[in-house]
Amino acid sequence: MERAEQTREVISARDLGVVACTRCLQVWPQGVQTCARCGHKLVQRDLKSLQRVWALWIIGFMCYIPANIYPMLRTRTLFYVQEDTIVGGAIELLHHGSIGVAAIILIASVVIPLAKFMAIAFLAISVTRPSTVSQNQRQLLYEVVEYIGRWSMIDIFVVAILSSLVQLKVLVAINPGLASLFFALSVIFTMLSAQAFDSRMIWDAQQQGKGQKQE
């Protein structure tokens, strides 16, 4: 049984003579130019995928740096004005005993974005160089990165809610800082970078490796 599983080969859509629409996932025979369901252009492989991935990745990372330097939240009271960065705000919550909220902010705004940057870079590099990580694991990593992208705006949601609710004119007012704009741009470009990645190249790298071994 173990030998049978090891020798089992993955058959791609290209081997079967079909191509899938990357928008609606409808399968069509090779040679069809446009998806009849959604009208999206059908391509077997996006040859410029990695170029777009790296371009969007670099822009997203450049936006993430000022997002952590500039203040995310600006709190103005009757006597003083306080500006907090992402990490500074989490530390302030820790001082007030809100450990759970501080942990959520640090995970959602620091740990997850950095992990997404590293994961996308790893996937882009792994399709051009040999990797010890299996194709199934890389495919799973790609799906996880694409799924959690929609939850990366939690910091922006918190800032938007506080800014709309806490507006007591002269007494207290909370306004979003400059970092909120850069953080939102970073999340958007990171999501676009993940969506630009053509995951079918993961399996192409496997087939190319097998072809080289046979030669």
N, C-alpha and C positions, 0 to 999 in steps of 0.2 A: 504493500500500500504506500509506504514512504517513497519508494522508487517511482511509483506511478505518479505521485503528486509532484515529485521533483522534475519529471520529464514532461509534465503537462505544459503545453504551450498556450499562450494567450493569443487568440485570433482577433485581429483588429477589424474594424469596419472596412478599412482599405482592402484587406485580404478577402472580404466577402463581397467586394464590389459595390459598397454603398457608402453614403456620406450622410452625417447627421447635421441638422441645423443647430447651430450653437445658441440660438435664441429660444426656440420652442421644442428642440430635441426631436423633431420629426425626422424620420429616416427616409432618404430618397436614393434612387440608383445613381451611380457615378455618371457624370455627364450632365445632370440637371443643374442649371445655373442659379435658379432662384427657388426658394421654398414657397410652395403654393399655399401653405397655411398662413404664414406671417409675412411673406414677401422679403425675407432676409436673404442676402447673397450667400450661397453655399460655397464653402472652400474646404478642401481636404485638410490643409494645414495653413495656418497663418504665418507666413514666412517673416513678417515684420513684427511678430508678437513680442519677442525679446527686446527689440528696440523700444517699443512703447512701454513695456514693463519697467525697464531701467530708467527711461525718461520720467515717467510718472513717479517712480520710486524716489528718484533724486529730488524732485520738486517737493514731494511729501515730506521727505526727511529734512529738507531745508526749511520748510514751514514748521516742523516740529521743534526745531531749536529755539526760535523766538517764542514759541508757545509755552516753553518752560522758563524763559527768561523774563518776559513781560508779565504784569499782573493779570490774573484771570478774572478777579472780582474786585470791584472798588466800592467800599462801604463808607458812606458819608453820614456822620451824625452831626449833632448840634455843635460839638466841640472839636471834633477831629475827623480826619479822613484816613482810612486804612486800606491799603492795597495788598492783596495776597496773590502769590503765584500758586501753581497747582500743588507743589510740594509744601510750600509755606502754609497754604490753607489746610492741608492734611495735618501738618504738625500742630497748627492752632486748634484743630478739632481734637487731637490727642491730648492737648493740655486741658481741654474742657471735659475730657472723659468720654468723648464719642469715638471709641476705638473702632466700632463696626463701620461707621460712616467713613472714617479716615481710611480704613483698609479698602473699602469699596472704591474710593476715589483714587488711591494709589494703584490699585490693580487695574482699574478701568482706564486711567489716564497715563500711567507710566509703564506698568508691566506689560499689559496687552499691546499697546502701540509698538513698544520696542520688540516684543516677540513677533509681531506681524512683520515688522521691517526685516528681522532676521530670517523669518520663514520664507518670505517672498524672495529675498536674495538667495537663500539656499536653493529654492526650487529653480530659480533662473540659472544658477550655476550648475545644478545637478544634471540639467539636460544637455550641457555642453561638455561636461567632464564626467569621468567614471565616479560612481557613488556607491558606498557600501549599504546605503539605505534602500530597501526594496521598493519596487514600483507601487505596490499596494500601500505602503506606509506613506510614500510621497503623495499619492493621490488622496489619501485620507487627510494629510496635512493641508493640502490645497483646499479641500472641501471645508475643513474647519476654519481656515483663514478667511475664506469667502463668506462663511456663515456668520462669524463673530463681527464682521465688518459693520453690520447694521447696528450693533450694540455699542459702538465706540463713541457715540455722541452723548454719552450719559452726562459728562461734564457740561456740555453745552446746554442740555436739557435743564440741569440744575440751575445754571446761571440764568437761563431764560425765565424759569419759574420764579426764582428769587427776585429778579429784576421787575417782573410784572406784579408780584404780590407786595413786595416791601417798597412802597413809595409813599412815605408820610411827609412829603414836602420838606419843610425845614428840619423836622426832627430826625428822620432816618430815611436814607435812600440807598438802594443797591443798584449798581450799574455794571454791565459787563466791561471787562478790561480789554486791552488790545490783544492779549493772548488768546482770547476766545475766538477771534477771527482767524488767527494763524492755526489754532488747534482744529477748527472746523475745516480749514483748507487742507491740513495734513491728513485728516481722516478721509476726506473726499478723494484726494489724490492717491492715498493708499488703497482705497476700495477700487478705484479705477485701475491701479496697477495690478491688483489681484485679478480683476476681471479681464484684463488684457492678456494675461498668461494663458496660453493654449496648453491645457493639461494633456492633450494627446501626444505632445512631444515627449512626455515621460515614457510612454510605451514605445515610441519610435527609438529612443535611446536604447531600450532593451533589445529591440530587433537588430539595431546596428551592431550592438555588442555581440549578439549571437552570430551575425554574418561574418564579423571579423574573426571569431573563434573558428568557424568552419573553414575559412580561408587558411 
